[in-house]
């Protein structure tokens, strides 16, 4: 499932929802790994680039490799994000 094409002009990735270890759903590009902590951040093109060692996205939220998974439709429902124009 993906929401939009990566806004970076040099990248052809897709922006996908993922579930972090804390349970919070964030948006991440599947190519360049830019992360948008919230939908508002995506709309405002305010991305973060998580990196070692803490892979922090926001307070209490990280995307350390191996700790997150791509979100399912159910995850989006729980997160209150199921009303968006998801593409598959
Ligand atoms: Zn990207």
PDB file of the backbone (N, CA, C, O) and the ligand in Angstrom, with CONECT records:
HET     ZN  A 101       1
ATOM      1  N   UNK A   1       0.837  -1.190   0.000  1.00  0.00           N
ATOM      2  CA  UNK A   1       0.000   0.000   0.000  1.00  0.00           C
ATOM      3  C   UNK A   1       0.880   1.252   0.000  1.00  0.00           C
ATOM      4  O   UNK A   1       1.876   1.321   0.721  1.00  0.00           O
ATOM      5  N   UNK A   2       0.514   2.208  -0.791  1.00  0.00           N
ATOM      6  CA  UNK A   2       1.300   3.439  -0.813  1.00  0.00           C
ATOM      7  C   UNK A   2       0.402   4.636  -1.015  1.00  0.00           C
ATOM      8  O   UNK A   2      -0.713   4.519  -1.524  1.00  0.00           O
ATOM      9  N   UNK A   3       0.898   5.779  -0.612  1.00  0.00           N
ATOM     10  CA  UNK A   3       0.077   6.983  -0.588  1.00  0.00           C
ATOM     11  C   UNK A   3       0.388   7.895  -1.763  1.00  0.00           C
ATOM     12  O   UNK A   3      -0.513   8.457  -2.385  1.00  0.00           O
ATOM     13  N   UNK A   4       1.673   8.033  -2.057  1.00  0.00           N
ATOM     14  CA  UNK A   4       2.063   8.997  -3.076  1.00  0.00           C
ATOM     15  C   UNK A   4       3.474   8.669  -3.540  1.00  0.00           C
ATOM     16  O   UNK A   4       4.175   7.859  -2.934  1.00  0.00           O
ATOM     17  N   UNK A   5       3.871   9.315  -4.626  1.00  0.00           N
ATOM     18  CA  UNK A   5       5.252   9.156  -5.052  1.00  0.00           C
ATOM     19  C   UNK A   5       6.137  10.028  -4.173  1.00  0.00           C
ATOM     20  O   UNK A   5       5.706  11.062  -3.662  1.00  0.00           O
ATOM     21  N   UNK A   6       7.370   9.595  -4.009  1.00  0.00           N
ATOM     22  CA  UNK A   6       8.304  10.359  -3.185  1.00  0.00           C
ATOM     23  C   UNK A   6       8.439  11.772  -3.738  1.00  0.00           C
ATOM     24  O   UNK A   6       8.668  11.945  -4.935  1.00  0.00           O
ATOM     25  N   UNK A   7       8.301  12.787  -2.886  1.00  0.00           N
ATOM     26  CA  UNK A   7       8.393  14.167  -3.366  1.00  0.00           C
ATOM     27  C   UNK A   7       9.799  14.601  -3.770  1.00  0.00           C
ATOM     28  O   UNK A   7       9.961  15.649  -4.394  1.00  0.00           O
ATOM     29  N   UNK A   8      10.814  13.815  -3.427  1.00  0.00           N
ATOM     30  CA  UNK A   8      12.166  14.190  -3.851  1.00  0.00           C
ATOM     31  C   UNK A   8      12.274  14.073  -5.367  1.00  0.00           C
ATOM     32  O   UNK A   8      11.951  13.027  -5.932  1.00  0.00           O
ATOM     33  N   UNK A   9      12.718  15.119  -6.021  1.00  0.00           N
ATOM     34  CA  UNK A   9      12.701  15.133  -7.481  1.00  0.00           C
ATOM     35  C   UNK A   9      13.634  14.106  -8.085  1.00  0.00           C
ATOM     36  O   UNK A   9      13.444  13.680  -9.225  1.00  0.00           O
ATOM     37  N   UNK A  10      14.658  13.700  -7.313  1.00  0.00           N
ATOM     38  CA  UNK A  10      15.636  12.747  -7.836  1.00  0.00           C
ATOM     39  C   UNK A  10      15.291  11.300  -7.488  1.00  0.00           C
ATOM     40  O   UNK A  10      16.042  10.383  -7.824  1.00  0.00           O
ATOM     41  N   UNK A  11      14.167  11.096  -6.823  1.00  0.00           N
ATOM     42  CA  UNK A  11      13.852   9.753  -6.334  1.00  0.00           C
ATOM     43  C   UNK A  11      12.536   9.264  -6.936  1.00  0.00           C
ATOM     44  O   UNK A  11      11.606  10.046  -7.131  1.00  0.00           O
ATOM     45  N   UNK A  12      12.467   7.968  -7.227  1.00  0.00           N
ATOM     46  CA  UNK A  12      11.245   7.417  -7.797  1.00  0.00           C
ATOM     47  C   UNK A  12      10.561   6.456  -6.848  1.00  0.00           C
ATOM     48  O   UNK A  12       9.781   5.603  -7.273  1.00  0.00           O
ATOM     49  N   UNK A  13      10.854   6.592  -5.557  1.00  0.00           N
ATOM     50  CA  UNK A  13      10.257   5.717  -4.563  1.00  0.00           C
ATOM     51  C   UNK A  13       8.796   6.061  -4.307  1.00  0.00           C
ATOM     52  O   UNK A  13       8.257   7.036  -4.829  1.00  0.00           O
ATOM     53  N   UNK A  14       8.180   5.222  -3.482  1.00  0.00           N
ATOM     54  CA  UNK A  14       6.800   5.439  -3.096  1.00  0.00           C
ATOM     55  C   UNK A  14       6.716   5.601  -1.581  1.00  0.00           C
ATOM     56  O   UNK A  14       7.468   4.980  -0.830  1.00  0.00           O
ATOM     57  N   UNK A  15       5.797   6.438  -1.158  1.00  0.00           N
ATOM     58  CA  UNK A  15       5.630   6.720   0.260  1.00  0.00           C
ATOM     59  C   UNK A  15       4.650   5.718   0.847  1.00  0.00           C
ATOM     60  O   UNK A  15       3.481   5.678   0.466  1.00  0.00           O
ATOM     61  N   UNK A  16       5.138   4.912   1.776  1.00  0.00           N
ATOM     62  CA  UNK A  16       4.330   3.829   2.347  1.00  0.00           C
ATOM     63  C   UNK A  16       4.190   3.989   3.858  1.00  0.00           C
ATOM     64  O   UNK A  16       5.068   4.547   4.517  1.00  0.00           O
ATOM     65  N   UNK A  17       3.059   3.486   4.408  1.00  0.00           N
ATOM     66  CA  UNK A  17       2.867   3.549   5.863  1.00  0.00           C
ATOM     67  C   UNK A  17       3.574   2.374   6.531  1.00  0.00           C
ATOM     68  O   UNK A  17       3.562   1.258   6.011  1.00  0.00           O
ATOM     69  N   UNK A  18       4.179   2.624   7.663  1.00  0.00           N
ATOM     70  CA  UNK A  18       4.766   1.517   8.412  1.00  0.00           C
ATOM     71  C   UNK A  18       4.457   1.655   9.884  1.00  0.00           C
ATOM     72  O   UNK A  18       4.215   2.750  10.391  1.00  0.00           O
ATOM     73  N   UNK A  19       4.472   0.513  10.564  1.00  0.00           N
ATOM     74  CA  UNK A  19       4.191   0.472  11.998  1.00  0.00           C
ATOM     75  C   UNK A  19       5.514   0.359  12.728  1.00  0.00           C
ATOM     76  O   UNK A  19       6.270  -0.592  12.532  1.00  0.00           O
ATOM     77  N   UNK A  20       5.786   1.350  13.581  1.00  0.00           N
ATOM     78  CA  UNK A  20       7.037   1.336  14.334  1.00  0.00           C
ATOM     79  C   UNK A  20       6.886   0.464  15.572  1.00  0.00           C
ATOM     80  O   UNK A  20       5.789   0.013  15.901  1.00  0.00           O
ATOM     81  N   UNK A  21       8.002   0.235  16.249  1.00  0.00           N
ATOM     82  CA  UNK A  21       7.990  -0.618  17.433  1.00  0.00           C
ATOM     83  C   UNK A  21       7.042  -0.088  18.501  1.00  0.00           C
ATOM     84  O   UNK A  21       6.445  -0.870  19.241  1.00  0.00           O
ATOM     85  N   UNK A  22       6.896   1.231  18.588  1.00  0.00           N
ATOM     86  CA  UNK A  22       6.013   1.828  19.601  1.00  0.00           C
ATOM     87  C   UNK A  22       4.539   1.709  19.207  1.00  0.00           C
ATOM     88  O   UNK A  22       3.651   1.995  20.011  1.00  0.00           O
ATOM     89  N   UNK A  23       4.285   1.287  17.972  1.00  0.00           N
ATOM     90  CA  UNK A  23       2.914   1.147  17.513  1.00  0.00           C
ATOM     91  C   UNK A  23       2.452   2.333  16.683  1.00  0.00           C
ATOM     92  O   UNK A  23       1.387   2.285  16.067  1.00  0.00           O
ATOM     93  N   UNK A  24       3.239   3.388  16.664  1.00  0.00           N
ATOM     94  CA  UNK A  24       2.856   4.563  15.888  1.00  0.00           C
ATOM     95  C   UNK A  24       3.090   4.305  14.398  1.00  0.00           C
ATOM     96  O   UNK A  24       4.113   3.748  14.000  1.00  0.00           O
ATOM     97  N   UNK A  25       2.116   4.724  13.588  1.00  0.00           N
ATOM     98  CA  UNK A  25       2.241   4.585  12.138  1.00  0.00           C
ATOM     99  C   UNK A  25       2.865   5.867  11.576  1.00  0.00           C
ATOM    100  O   UNK A  25       2.381   6.970  11.831  1.00  0.00           O
ATOM    101  N   UNK A  26       3.935   5.704  10.816  1.00  0.00           N
ATOM    102  CA  UNK A  26       4.573   6.844  10.155  1.00  0.00           C
ATOM    103  C   UNK A  26       4.653   6.541   8.660  1.00  0.00           C
ATOM    104  O   UNK A  26       4.359   5.426   8.230  1.00  0.00           O
ATOM    105  N   UNK A  27       5.044   7.521   7.888  1.00  0.00           N
ATOM    106  CA  UNK A  27       5.172   7.336   6.444  1.00  0.00           C
ATOM    107  C   UNK A  27       6.654   7.292   6.072  1.00  0.00           C
ATOM    108  O   UNK A  27       7.442   8.123   6.523  1.00  0.00           O
ATOM    109  N   UNK A  28       7.021   6.317   5.247  1.00  0.00           N
ATOM    110  CA  UNK A  28       8.424   6.205   4.846  1.00  0.00           C
ATOM    111  C   UNK A  28       8.506   5.924   3.350  1.00  0.00           C
ATOM    112  O   UNK A  28       7.717   5.151   2.807  1.00  0.00           O
ATOM    113  N   UNK A  29       9.471   6.562   2.693  1.00  0.00           N
ATOM    114  CA  UNK A  29       9.722   6.266   1.284  1.00  0.00           C
ATOM    115  C   UNK A  29      10.412   4.908   1.204  1.00  0.00           C
ATOM    116  O   UNK A  29      11.301   4.616   2.004  1.00  0.00           O
ATOM    117  N   UNK A  30      10.006   4.073   0.239  1.00  0.00           N
ATOM    118  CA  UNK A  30      10.613   2.739   0.142  1.00  0.00           C
ATOM    119  C   UNK A  30      11.915   2.757  -0.656  1.00  0.00           C
ATOM    120  O   UNK A  30      12.521   1.711  -0.887  1.00  0.00           O
ATOM    121  N   UNK A  31      12.338   3.939  -1.071  1.00  0.00           N
ATOM    122  CA  UNK A  31      13.567   4.017  -1.849  1.00  0.00           C
ATOM    123  C   UNK A  31      14.653   4.810  -1.127  1.00  0.00           C
ATOM    124  O   UNK A  31      15.736   4.287  -0.863  1.00  0.00           O
ATOM    125  N   UNK A  32      14.362   6.071  -0.807  1.00  0.00           N
ATOM    126  CA  UNK A  32      15.392   6.903  -0.186  1.00  0.00           C
ATOM    127  C   UNK A  32      15.316   6.881   1.334  1.00  0.00           C
ATOM    128  O   UNK A  32      16.212   7.403   1.997  1.00  0.00           O
ATOM    129  N   UNK A  33      14.264   6.288   1.905  1.00  0.00           N
ATOM    130  CA  UNK A  33      14.133   6.138   3.349  1.00  0.00           C
ATOM    131  C   UNK A  33      13.912   7.450   4.094  1.00  0.00           C
ATOM    132  O   UNK A  33      14.192   7.539   5.290  1.00  0.00           O
ATOM    133  N   UNK A  34      13.415   8.466   3.399  1.00  0.00           N
ATOM    134  CA  UNK A  34      12.929   9.651   4.102  1.00  0.00           C
ATOM    135  C   UNK A  34      11.698   9.224   4.889  1.00  0.00           C
ATOM    136  O   UNK A  34      10.924   8.377   4.441  1.00  0.00           O
ATOM    137  N   UNK A  35      11.523   9.821   6.073  1.00  0.00           N
ATOM    138  CA  UNK A  35      10.367   9.497   6.920  1.00  0.00           C
ATOM    139  C   UNK A  35       9.605  10.770   7.261  1.00  0.00           C
ATOM    140  O   UNK A  35      10.198  11.807   7.555  1.00  0.00           O
ATOM    141  N   UNK A  36       8.282  10.671   7.218  1.00  0.00           N
ATOM    142  CA  UNK A  36       7.413  11.761   7.647  1.00  0.00           C
ATOM    143  C   UNK A  36       6.673  11.253   8.880  1.00  0.00           C
ATOM    144  O   UNK A  36       5.865  10.331   8.774  1.00  0.00           O
ATOM    145  N   UNK A  37       6.936  11.845  10.058  1.00  0.00           N
ATOM    146  CA  UNK A  37       6.334  11.350  11.299  1.00  0.00           C
ATOM    147  C   UNK A  37       4.812  11.403  11.305  1.00  0.00           C
ATOM    148  O   UNK A  37       4.169  10.554  11.922  1.00  0.00           O
ATOM    149  N   UNK A  38       4.230  12.383  10.630  1.00  0.00           N
ATOM    150  CA  UNK A  38       2.771  12.500  10.590  1.00  0.00           C
ATOM    151  C   UNK A  38       2.333  12.869   9.176  1.00  0.00           C
ATOM    152  O   UNK A  38       3.147  13.254   8.336  1.00  0.00           O
ATOM    153  N   UNK A  39       1.039  12.745   8.934  1.00  0.00           N
ATOM    154  CA  UNK A  39       0.498  13.121   7.627  1.00  0.00           C
ATOM    155  C   UNK A  39       0.708  14.622   7.370  1.00  0.00           C
ATOM    156  O   UNK A  39       0.969  15.039   6.242  1.00  0.00           O
ATOM    157  N   UNK A  40       0.590  15.415   8.430  1.00  0.00           N
ATOM    158  CA  UNK A  40       0.820  16.853   8.282  1.00  0.00           C
ATOM    159  C   UNK A  40       2.241  17.127   7.824  1.00  0.00           C
ATOM    160  O   UNK A  40       2.478  17.995   6.984  1.00  0.00           O
ATOM    161  N   UNK A  41       3.183  16.381   8.383  1.00  0.00           N
ATOM    162  CA  UNK A  41       4.580  16.555   7.973  1.00  0.00           C
ATOM    163  C   UNK A  41       4.739  16.252   6.487  1.00  0.00           C
ATOM    164  O   UNK A  41       5.493  16.926   5.785  1.00  0.00           O
ATOM    165  N   UNK A  42       4.026  15.235   6.015  1.00  0.00           N
ATOM    166  CA  UNK A  42       4.117  14.885   4.596  1.00  0.00           C
ATOM    167  C   UNK A  42       3.550  16.005   3.729  1.00  0.00           C
ATOM    168  O   UNK A  42       4.144  16.385   2.720  1.00  0.00           O
ATOM    169  N   UNK A  43       2.392  16.528   4.135  1.00  0.00           N
ATOM    170  CA  UNK A  43       1.766  17.597   3.358  1.00  0.00           C
ATOM    171  C   UNK A  43       2.649  18.843   3.323  1.00  0.00           C
ATOM    172  O   UNK A  43       2.660  19.588   2.342  1.00  0.00           O
ATOM    173  N   UNK A  44       3.384  19.052   4.406  1.00  0.00           N
ATOM    174  CA  UNK A  44       4.255  20.231   4.471  1.00  0.00           C
ATOM    175  C   UNK A  44       5.666  19.912   3.984  1.00  0.00           C
ATOM    176  O   UNK A  44       6.556  20.762   4.024  1.00  0.00           O
ATOM    177  N   UNK A  45       5.856  18.671   3.523  1.00  0.00           N
ATOM    178  CA  UNK A  45       7.159  18.209   3.018  1.00  0.00           C
ATOM    179  C   UNK A  45       8.275  18.385   4.042  1.00  0.00           C
ATOM    180  O   UNK A  45       9.397  18.773   3.718  1.00  0.00           O
ATOM    181  N   UNK A  46       7.920  18.084   5.296  1.00  0.00           N
ATOM    182  CA  UNK A  46       8.901  18.169   6.383  1.00  0.00           C
ATOM    183  C   UNK A  46       9.344  16.760   6.742  1.00  0.00           C
ATOM    184  O   UNK A  46       8.802  16.157   7.669  1.00  0.00           O
ATOM    185  N   UNK A  47      10.325  16.228   6.018  1.00  0.00           N
ATOM    186  CA  UNK A  47      10.752  14.869   6.297  1.00  0.00           C
ATOM    187  C   UNK A  47      11.947  14.841   7.249  1.00  0.00           C
ATOM    188  O   UNK A  47      12.628  15.847   7.444  1.00  0.00           O
ATOM    189  N   UNK A  48      12.184  13.680   7.831  1.00  0.00           N
ATOM    190  CA  UNK A  48      13.387  13.458   8.626  1.00  0.00           C
ATOM    191  C   UNK A  48      14.146  12.303   7.983  1.00  0.00           C
ATOM    192  O   UNK A  48      13.568  11.496   7.255  1.00  0.00           O
ATOM    193  N   UNK A  49      15.432  12.233   8.257  1.00  0.00           N
ATOM    194  CA  UNK A  49      16.253  11.140   7.730  1.00  0.00           C
ATOM    195  C   UNK A  49      16.880  10.403   8.896  1.00  0.00           C
ATOM    196  O   UNK A  49      17.997  10.718   9.308  1.00  0.00           O
ATOM    197  N   UNK A  50      16.160   9.417   9.434  1.00  0.00           N
ATOM    198  CA  UNK A  50      16.652   8.670  10.601  1.00  0.00           C
ATOM    199  C   UNK A  50      17.968   7.964  10.266  1.00  0.00           C
ATOM    200  O   UNK A  50      18.170   7.486   9.150  1.00  0.00           O
ATOM    201  N   UNK A  51      18.859   7.911  11.267  1.00  0.00           N
ATOM    202  CA  UNK A  51      20.157   7.284  11.019  1.00  0.00           C
ATOM    203  C   UNK A  51      20.681   6.660  12.300  1.00  0.00           C
ATOM    204  O   UNK A  51      20.148   6.888  13.386  1.00  0.00           O
ATOM    205  N   UNK A  52      21.730   5.872  12.154  1.00  0.00           N
ATOM    206  CA  UNK A  52      22.341   5.253  13.297  1.00  0.00           C
ATOM    207  C   UNK A  52      22.845   6.329  14.263  1.00  0.00           C
ATOM    208  O   UNK A  52      23.152   7.435  13.821  1.00  0.00           O
ATOM    209  N   UNK A  53      22.939   6.049  15.542  1.00  0.00           N
ATOM    210  CA  UNK A  53      22.614   4.764  16.159  1.00  0.00           C
ATOM    211  C   UNK A  53      21.167   4.660  16.645  1.00  0.00           C
ATOM    212  O   UNK A  53      20.699   3.560  16.938  1.00  0.00           O
ATOM    213  N   UNK A  54      20.455   5.778  16.736  1.00  0.00           N
ATOM    214  CA  UNK A  54      19.139   5.690  17.389  1.00  0.00           C
ATOM    215  C   UNK A  54      17.969   5.625  16.405  1.00  0.00           C
ATOM    216  O   UNK A  54      16.862   5.247  16.788  1.00  0.00           O
ATOM    217  N   UNK A  55      18.209   5.998  15.120  1.00  0.00           N
ATOM    218  CA  UNK A  55      17.159   5.916  14.106  1.00  0.00           C
ATOM    219  C   UNK A  55      15.893   6.658  14.524  1.00  0.00           C
ATOM    220  O   UNK A  55      14.784   6.240  14.189  1.00  0.00           O
ATOM    221  N   UNK A  56      16.060   7.758  15.254  1.00  0.00           N
ATOM    222  CA  UNK A  56      14.906   8.480  15.803  1.00  0.00           C
ATOM    223  C   UNK A  56      14.097   9.182  14.709  1.00  0.00           C
ATOM    224  O   UNK A  56      14.648   9.770  13.779  1.00  0.00           O
ATOM    225  N   UNK A  57      12.783   9.101  14.853  1.00  0.00           N
ATOM    226  CA  UNK A  57      11.852   9.795  13.954  1.00  0.00           C
ATOM    227  C   UNK A  57      11.215  10.956  14.706  1.00  0.00           C
ATOM    228  O   UNK A  57      11.088  12.061  14.180  1.00  0.00           O
ATOM    229  N   UNK A  58      10.821  10.687  15.934  1.00  0.00           N
ATOM    230  CA  UNK A  58      10.220  11.680  16.824  1.00  0.00           C
ATOM    231  C   UNK A  58      10.442  11.148  18.233  1.00  0.00           C
ATOM    232  O   UNK A  58      10.996  10.064  18.414  1.00  0.00           O
ATOM    233  N   UNK A  59      10.014  11.906  19.220  1.00  0.00           N
ATOM    234  CA  UNK A  59      10.204  11.469  20.606  1.00  0.00           C
ATOM    235  C   UNK A  59       9.539  10.113  20.833  1.00  0.00           C
ATOM    236  O   UNK A  59       8.328   9.978  20.660  1.00  0.00           O
ATOM    237  N   UNK A  60      10.325   9.116  21.217  1.00  0.00           N
ATOM    238  CA  UNK A  60       9.784   7.793  21.507  1.00  0.00           C
ATOM    239  C   UNK A  60       9.476   6.954  20.282  1.00  0.00           C
ATOM    240  O   UNK A  60       8.927   5.860  20.407  1.00  0.00           O
ATOM    241  N   UNK A  61       9.817   7.441  19.112  1.00  0.00           N
ATOM    242  CA  UNK A  61       9.530   6.704  17.876  1.00  0.00           C
ATOM    243  C   UNK A  61      10.827   6.559  17.077  1.00  0.00           C
ATOM    244  O   UNK A  61      11.536   7.535  16.834  1.00  0.00           O
ATOM    245  N   UNK A  62      11.120   5.316  16.675  1.00  0.00           N
ATOM    246  CA  UNK A  62      12.319   5.089  15.880  1.00  0.00           C
ATOM    247  C   UNK A  62      12.041   4.056  14.793  1.00  0.00           C
ATOM    248  O   UNK A  62      11.043   3.337  14.850  1.00  0.00           O
ATOM    249  N   UNK A  63      12.910   3.987  13.823  1.00  0.00           N
ATOM    250  CA  UNK A  63      12.764   3.006  12.740  1.00  0.00           C
ATOM    251  C   UNK A  63      14.042   2.173  12.628  1.00  0.00           C
ATOM    252  O   UNK A  63      14.551   1.929  11.534  1.00  0.00           O
ATOM    253  N   UNK A  64      14.541   1.748  13.781  1.00  0.00           N
ATOM    254  CA  UNK A  64      15.730   0.900  13.776  1.00  0.00           C
ATOM    255  C   UNK A  64      15.442  -0.343  12.918  1.00  0.00           C
ATOM    256  O   UNK A  64      14.390  -0.968  13.056  1.00  0.00           O
ATOM    257  N   UNK A  65      16.381  -0.693  12.040  1.00  0.00           N
ATOM    258  CA  UNK A  65      16.150  -1.844  11.147  1.00  0.00           C
ATOM    259  C   UNK A  65      15.738  -3.091  11.920  1.00  0.00           C
ATOM    260  O   UNK A  65      16.335  -3.425  12.943  1.00  0.00           O
ATOM    261  N   UNK A  66      14.733  -3.762  11.431  1.00  0.00           N
ATOM    262  CA  UNK A  66      14.265  -4.991  12.051  1.00  0.00           C
ATOM    263  C   UNK A  66      13.183  -4.784  13.091  1.00  0.00           C
ATOM    264  O   UNK A  66      12.646  -5.759  13.617  1.00  0.00           O
ATOM    265  N   UNK A  67      12.846  -3.537  13.404  1.00  0.00           N
ATOM    266  CA  UNK A  67      11.855  -3.301  14.456  1.00  0.00           C
ATOM    267  C   UNK A  67      10.514  -2.825  13.917  1.00  0.00           C
ATOM    268  O   UNK A  67       9.557  -2.685  14.678  1.00  0.00           O
ATOM    269  N   UNK A  68      10.433  -2.576  12.615  1.00  0.00           N
ATOM    270  CA  UNK A  68       9.168  -2.074  12.081  1.00  0.00           C
ATOM    271  C   UNK A  68       8.668  -2.975  10.961  1.00  0.00           C
ATOM    272  O   UNK A  68       9.405  -3.818  10.450  1.00  0.00           O
ATOM    273  N   UNK A  69       7.409  -2.788  10.589  1.00  0.00           N
ATOM    274  CA  UNK A  69       6.838  -3.538   9.464  1.00  0.00           C
ATOM    275  C   UNK A  69       5.941  -2.610   8.680  1.00  0.00           C
ATOM    276  O   UNK A  69       5.437  -1.627   9.224  1.00  0.00           O
ATOM    277  N   UNK A  70       5.736  -2.903   7.424  1.00  0.00           N
ATOM    278  CA  UNK A  70       4.820  -2.111   6.606  1.00  0.00           C
ATOM    279  C   UNK A  70       3.408  -2.300   7.148  1.00  0.00           C
ATOM    280  O   UNK A  70       3.053  -3.390   7.598  1.00  0.00           O
ATOM    281  N   UNK A  71       2.614  -1.257   7.107  1.00  0.00           N
ATOM    282  CA  UNK A  71       1.275  -1.296   7.697  1.00  0.00           C
ATOM    283  C   UNK A  71       0.283  -2.048   6.815  1.00  0.00           C
ATOM    284  O   UNK A  71       0.401  -2.051   5.590  1.00  0.00           O
ATOM    285  N   UNK A  72      -0.685  -2.677   7.449  1.00  0.00           N
ATOM    286  CA  UNK A  72      -1.791  -3.338   6.755  1.00  0.00           C
ATOM    287  C   UNK A  72      -2.999  -2.401   6.780  1.00  0.00           C
ATOM    288  O   UNK A  72      -2.977  -1.360   7.436  1.00  0.00           O
ATOM    289  N   UNK A  73      -4.041  -2.781   6.063  1.00  0.00           N
ATOM    290  CA  UNK A  73      -5.263  -1.966   6.093  1.00  0.00           C
ATOM    291  C   UNK A  73      -5.789  -1.835   7.519  1.00  0.00           C
ATOM    292  O   UNK A  73      -6.286  -0.781   7.914  1.00  0.00           O
ATOM    293  N   UNK A  74      -5.672  -2.916   8.283  1.00  0.00           N
ATOM    294  CA  UNK A  74      -6.140  -2.912   9.668  1.00  0.00           C
ATOM    295  C   UNK A  74      -5.341  -1.896  10.496  1.00  0.00           C
ATOM    296  O   UNK A  74      -5.907  -1.152  11.298  1.00  0.00           O
ATOM    297  N   UNK A  75      -4.035  -1.878  10.290  1.00  0.00           N
ATOM    298  CA  UNK A  75      -3.194  -0.911  11.017  1.00  0.00           C
ATOM    299  C   UNK A  75      -3.638   0.516  10.723  1.00  0.00           C
ATOM    300  O   UNK A  75      -3.656   1.370  11.610  1.00  0.00           O
ATOM    301  N   UNK A  76      -3.995   0.762   9.463  1.00  0.00           N
ATOM    302  CA  UNK A  76      -4.398   2.117   9.080  1.00  0.00           C
ATOM    303  C   UNK A  76      -5.731   2.479   9.713  1.00  0.00           C
ATOM    304  O   UNK A  76      -5.965   3.628  10.087  1.00  0.00           O
ATOM    305  N   UNK A  77      -6.600   1.487   9.827  1.00  0.00           N
ATOM    306  CA  UNK A  77      -7.885   1.729  10.503  1.00  0.00           C
ATOM    307  C   UNK A  77      -7.642   2.118  11.948  1.00  0.00           C
ATOM    308  O   UNK A  77      -8.200   3.097  12.442  1.00  0.00           O
ATOM    309  N   UNK A  78      -6.800   1.340  12.622  1.00  0.00           N
ATOM    310  CA  UNK A  78      -6.507   1.600  14.034  1.00  0.00           C
ATOM    311  C   UNK A  78      -5.881   2.981  14.207  1.00  0.00           C
ATOM    312  O   UNK A  78      -6.149   3.672  15.189  1.00  0.00           O
ATOM    313  N   UNK A  79      -5.055   3.374  13.258  1.00  0.00           N
ATOM    314  CA  UNK A  79      -4.366   4.660  13.343  1.00  0.00           C
ATOM    315  C   UNK A  79      -5.247   5.821  12.886  1.00  0.00           C
ATOM    316  O   UNK A  79      -4.837   6.980  12.946  1.00  0.00           O
ATOM    317  N   UNK A  80      -6.460   5.500  12.430  1.00  0.00           N
ATOM    318  CA  UNK A  80      -7.356   6.554  11.962  1.00  0.00           C
ATOM    319  C   UNK A  80      -6.933   7.126  10.622  1.00  0.00           C
ATOM    320  O   UNK A  80      -7.254   8.270  10.301  1.00  0.00           O
ATOM    321  N   UNK A  81      -6.202   6.324   9.829  1.00  0.00           N
ATOM    322  CA  UNK A  81      -5.690   6.807   8.547  1.00  0.00           C
ATOM    323  C   UNK A  81      -6.302   6.066   7.362  1.00  0.00           C
ATOM    324  O   UNK A  81      -5.804   6.172   6.241  1.00  0.00           O
ATOM    325  N   UNK A  82      -7.380   5.315   7.602  1.00  0.00           N
ATOM    326  CA  UNK A  82      -7.925   4.496   6.522  1.00  0.00           C
ATOM    327  C   UNK A  82      -8.685   5.311   5.487  1.00  0.00           C
ATOM    328  O   UNK A  82      -8.994   4.808   4.407  1.00  0.00           O
ATOM    329  N   UNK A  83      -8.990   6.573   5.807  1.00  0.00           N
ATOM    330  CA  UNK A  83      -9.761   7.390   4.876  1.00  0.00           C
ATOM    331  C   UNK A  83      -8.921   8.031   3.779  1.00  0.00           C
ATOM    332  O   UNK A  83      -9.458   8.719   2.911  1.00  0.00           O
ATOM    333  N   UNK A  84      -7.626   7.816   3.811  1.00  0.00           N
ATOM    334  CA  UNK A  84      -6.757   8.437   2.810  1.00  0.00           C
ATOM    335  C   UNK A  84      -6.800   7.663   1.497  1.00  0.00           C
ATOM    336  O   UNK A  84      -7.261   6.522   1.455  1.00  0.00           O
ATOM    337  N   UNK A  85      -6.326   8.279   0.444  1.00  0.00           N
ATOM    338  CA  UNK A  85      -6.378   7.659  -0.891  1.00  0.00           C
ATOM    339  C   UNK A  85      -5.203   6.703  -1.099  1.00  0.00           C
ATOM    340  O   UNK A  85      -4.303   6.975  -1.893  1.00  0.00           O
ATOM    341  N   UNK A  86      -5.224   5.581  -0.379  1.00  0.00           N
ATOM    342  CA  UNK A  86      -4.155   4.586  -0.496  1.00  0.00           C
ATOM    343  C   UNK A  86      -4.224   3.887  -1.841  1.00  0.00           C
ATOM    344  O   UNK A  86      -5.310   3.600  -2.345  1.00  0.00           O
ATOM    345  N   UNK A  87      -3.097   3.620  -2.404  1.00  0.00           N
ATOM    346  CA  UNK A  87      -3.036   2.877  -3.673  1.00  0.00           C
ATOM    347  C   UNK A  87      -2.364   1.545  -3.425  1.00  0.00           C
ATOM    348  O   UNK A  87      -1.563   1.402  -2.501  1.00  0.00           O
ATOM    349  N   UNK A  88      -2.696   0.570  -4.256  1.00  0.00           N
ATOM    350  CA  UNK A  88      -2.072  -0.736  -4.067  1.00  0.00           C
ATOM    351  C   UNK A  88      -1.528  -1.266  -5.389  1.00  0.00           C
ATOM    352  O   UNK A  88      -0.964  -2.360  -5.430  1.00  0.00           O
TER     353      UNK A  88
HETATM  354 ZN    ZN A 101      12.217   8.851  -1.611  1.00  0.00          ZN
END
